Amino acid sequence: MTLPAKTPDGPVRLAKRVADLKGCSRSEAERYIEGGWVRVNGTVVETPAFKVAPQQTVTLDPHATLMTQGPVTLLLHKPPGFEAGLGNEEGPRGSRSQGAAPAAQLLVPGAQASDDTSGIRVLQRHFANLKALTPLPTEASGLVVFTQDWHVERKLTEDAEAVEQEVMCEVAGAVTPGQLQRLCHGLGFNGRPLPPIKVSVSSSNEVQTRLRFALKGIRPGQVPYMCESVGLRLLALKRIRIGRVAMAGLAPGQWRYLLAHERF
């Protein structure tokens, strides 16, 4: 639906223009705009206060609806070198690399995974007021959760001790049975003993070994500390699963929406 321009004296708010031309209330016009249904000269504008000149053409999508999209959750495959939820925290729970670029800057429309099957229309407001609830060290890579949804926030904070995370680690050389046994049980972190942890060898050669960790209540810096405690030199760390949500298919730097049926 194309809304031809009237002839006001000068620029007016987009919400007023849409309300006047469609014959709806100002609040309804704002909802159309914030829903990403309105274009100005062919470009989507999501700001009701945006000023439009008389000669500009305002277009309303023929499928426009006043139904409001709720808060969203974004899943990001964070590459190494980006800070994710750790800020400048000091000490063993902090990130080893300070001053790194925030991983949130990777959350842009152009980085959405091409195979995102959520069916959610990308809106600029989806990238505002996001909370990073699953910290990951700067030097690590893998799945990071950003959310606007308080249900997800509560699950990943209040139930953090019960949510299992799966982490892949590459360490230098071979891992002895004794080292593997100590990783599974007998270590402590931050002054407290760790519960039994599932650690297995995924692959191994003379140069390096890939270890799979499955653990609950993980703290930032815990897995690197565990490796160092048994004499292993950590080469790389990647988180591939949080609860029942896996990172499978996401390339480094890409993100997708959490699907409606997915639960952590």
Secondary structure by P-SEA (a helix, b strand, c coil): cccccccccccccaaaaaaaaacccaaaaaaaaaaccccccccccccccccccccbbbbcccccccccccbbbbbbbcccccccccccccccccccccccccccccccccccccccccccccccccccccccccccccccccbbbbbccaaaaaaaacccccbbbbbbbbbcccccaaaaaaaacccccccccccbbbbbbccccccbbbbbbbbcccccaaaaaaaaaacccccbbbbccccccccccccccccccccccccc
